[in-house]
Amino acid sequence: MANYPSDHCKWTGITYNSIGSIIEINSSEMDNYFIEEELRKFNFTCFPNLKSLEIRSSYFFYESIPSEIGALSKLQMLNLSSNYLIGAIPSEIGRLNHLIYLDLSRNNLNGSIPLEIGNLKVLHVVDLSYNNLAGPIPWTIGNLTNLKSLNLSANQLSDLLPHQLGDLGNLDSLLLSSNNLIGPIPSTLGHLTNLTYLNLAYNQLNRSIPPELMNCSKLHKLILRNNRFSGSIPSTIVNLQELGYLDLSHNFISGKIPSQLGEIPRLYKVDLSMNNLTGTISGPIRKVPDLIVSQNKLSSENAPPPQEFKGNKGKPQKVPSRLVVIILPIVLLLILVCIFTFLCLRRPKVRKAKPTETKKTRCGDEFSVWNYDGRITFQEMIVATEDFDIKYCIGTGGYGSVYRAQLPSGKKVALKKLHHSETELAFLESFQTEAHLLSQIRHRNIVKLYGFCLHKKCMFLIYKYMRRGSLFCILRNDDEAIRLDWTKRVNIVKSMAHALSYLHCDCIPSIVHRDISSNNILLNSKLEAFVADFGVARLLHSDSSNRTVVAGTHGYIAPELAYTMVLTEKCDVYSFGVVALEVLMGRHPGDLLSSVNPKIMLIDLLDQRVPSPIDDQTVIQDIILVSKIAFACLRSKPTSRPMQRVSQEFLVRKTALEKPALQEISISELRNQGMYLIDQYDC
């Protein structure tokens, strides 16, 4: 401690007012030694004028929240997120009458939410997500009439939703997903006329969706999936004119799909799959860019409408669907064969490896494809998927739905139909430029992008088909997971590291993936891993630079994106760490990302479906090394995470281990040992 000044006014991370009282403590500007050796000596009663206490990411100097925190009577901001906090939220927190911002998320807090939280009447933000909080949501929450954001997701909360939630008239965001909540949605939620985001997914809520909920006319996102809702979809859903995303999947909803859904102008995705819906899909609903209705009881008359085809003069030609399916492909194929033959005669020498130039038409109304197996037309893709029929859909994601298509040559490809409807010339040109750039990416562990197809209000990317599907699905199938022995799992992590290192360090300009998750790691027939969906966010938002537009996949997103929009390669590194642990554990690491019991041993976390590798020292060494790298990548500060190339080289290097016994290594030890992997050099 000799290196630290005795004058507290010179300490970083501490802010004083004009009379020398501490008014702000911020861990982001401190280092570990300072916090552990100095700040822990303090008592909360030492800070009577403290207004902001922000200590995140494993730096908090107590194991639990002390009751003395109630002495901070002037506190306006309290952020203790992503620490190793255990125990209950003290009732004394109700004394913080000036508190505006409360974030205790991503800890290991248990017990119930204290009733005294209702005393904090000037609160604007409450985030208690990703803890182990149990019991009911306190009815006193209704006293927080200034609240704008309430996030209690990913806990163990139970009982009914309190009707007092309807008193939160200023609420903009209500997130209660992944709990054990039961009963109906209270009709009082219809009073939340400022609500833009409602997520009640993954609970046990039941009965019908209350029509009063359709009074929330500012809703942009409504997610009620994976509950037990029954009844029909209210026709008054048309009142939600701002709605863009609707997910009612995995429920017991019956009746017909209301045609009024098609009258919501900004609706870009609707997922009604896994319900008991009947009848047909009306014409207006079919205009929704991403409509998912699989696993219902709909009639066979629900094929999507035929795509509008532009003739030579660019005017729409509406023809019966049977003629489109039978005559039009034949005519187009004959025309294109003639054109192709003529061009071949005019150009005797063609380099096989050179991609076909993009076919440009008026504002991109036609299509732009590649020279994979000859000239493949837009219409052939439509025929191959029967106009993107749901039976060819093999997956959905944040950017679009993926379809399997068999070309006339017999070759299978994967088509990713993108969520986007812009047709301005500037966007089309940037899309073509970015797509051509991405099609030049060649790496043994990256899914090959053969090309793209650009048509009016319809865009899709054309990828190499991966037979075994996603790592996510394989890990959640016991029979498939057993086939992934430890050697294969380590190789999957190595393949991911090689691919991301290439995107970050070898591509000019560098490519940030933005959505690394087990859903975007695909496996071939030999169970070899390939990174998919690289650069798609940039493709759809080429003007976004290094600022993220699409948030990625929940559970894999770097923590800094919760408070900054700046996206860097280190965001991919964090997501890589999550997937690396998921490969070893056979499941998403969940709470292990933010808190850990120091007594947990590495061997206890490994996937129990695969025989323990205790007798194979080579495999043990690989597992320990992957674990160390994963925890290094999961460090909360982006600057503390290793560059992806550093991770890759450590995986290849295989340094000798002093303690190779799995049963002797704890998770906390791995976290500490991961420190030596911090950035040593740049790309």
Secondary structure, DSSP 8 states (H G I E B T S, - for coil): -TTS-S-GGGSTTEEE-TTS-EEEEEGGGS-HHHHHHTGGG--GGG-TT--EEE--SS--SSSB--GGGGG-TT--EEE--SS--BSB--GGGGG-TT--EEE--SS--BS---GGGGG-TT--EEE--SS--EE---GGGGG-TT--EEE--SSEEEEE--GGGGG-TT--EEE--SSEEEE---GGGGG-TT--EEE--SSEEEEE--GGGGG-TT-SEEE--SSEEES---GGGGG-TT--EEE--SS--EEE--GGGGG-TT--EEE--SSEEES---GGGGGSSEEE--SS---TT--------B-TTS-B----HHHHHHHHHHHHHHHHHHHHHHHHHH-----TTS-------GGG-S-----SSS---HHHHHHHTTTT-GGGEEEE-SSEEEEEEE-TTS-EEEEEEES-----HHHHHHHHHHHHHHHT---TTB--EEEEEEETTEEEEEEE--TTEEHHHHHTSHHHHHHS-HHHHHHHHHHHHHHHHIIIIISSS----S--SGGGEEE-TT--EEE-STTHHHHHTTT-TTB-SS---TTSS-GGGGT--B--HHHHHHHHHHHHHHHHHSS--GGGGT---TT-BHHHHS-TTS---TT-HHHHHHHHHHHHHHHHHT-SSGGGS--HHHHHHHHHH----S---GGG-BHHHHHHHGGGGS--S--
